[in-house]
């Protein structure tokens, strides 16, 4: 008797940007919090569809609220700059 494979979880968008580097920061932030995420590049050929594209981060629907909370906390965290001694201090 064979078992049916587990259905893939529904993935939902929790972040979008035009900058791939920003999406990768969010991806790393979520992964470090134990939330699996994927980064999807939506770039379209600019000679055909100028201005269309971007990068999105998706997570499992069951983790979306937690991911959004983490992203919101990241956006509102004070920037950290090194002081004269090289120690990190909030701006």
N, C-alpha and C positions, 0 to 999 in steps of 0.2 A: 504494500500500500504506500503510495507516494504522498508526500505532504505538499500543499500548495505554498508557493513562495509568499513571504510577507509583502503586502502592498507597500509601495514607496510612499513615504509620508508626503502630505501636501506641503509644498514650499511656498512661502509668502515673502514679498519684498519688504524689507525693513529699512533699507537705505538706498539712496541713489545719488549720483554725482556725475559730473563731467570728467573728474580726475581719477584715473585708475589708482594713483598712489593713495588718495584719500580712502577709496574703497578697500584697499589692502590694509590700511591701518585699522579700519572698522572690523574687517575680517579677523585680523590678529587679536583685536580686543575681545571679540566674541569667543574666538577659539580659546583664549586664555581664561575665559570665564566658564569654559566647559560647554559652550554652545556651538555645535557644528554649523558651519555656514559655507555658502558657495558664492563666488564672485562671477558675475556674468557680464561680458562685454557686449554692448548693444551697438557697437560702431557700425555705421552704414557707409558705403562708398560715398565720399564727400563730393565727388563729381556728379553723382546721381541724386543723392539726397543730402544736400548741404545742411549742416546744423542738426542732423538727426543722429542720435546715438547716446552714448553715456555708459555708465557702469552701475550695476545694481548688486546688492548683497541680499541673498535670500536665506531664510532659515525655516525649519520645520514650524508648521502652524502652532504646534503646542508650545514652542519656545519663543514665539513672536513677542509676546508682552514683556518677557524678561529681557529679550534682546533690545527692544525699544527703550526700556528703562536704562539699560547699560549705555546705550548710545546717547540718550538724553543727558545722563550724568557726565559722559565724556565731553559733550558739547558745552556744558556749563562749568566744567572744571577750570580753575584759573591756570593761565599759562605759567610754565616754570622756566626760569632763566638761571643760568649759573652765576654765582656771585664772583667776587674777585679771587676767592680761594678755590673756585671750581665746584663749590657746593650748590645744589639746586635750591632755589628759593622762589616762591610764588611772586608774580609781578604785583 
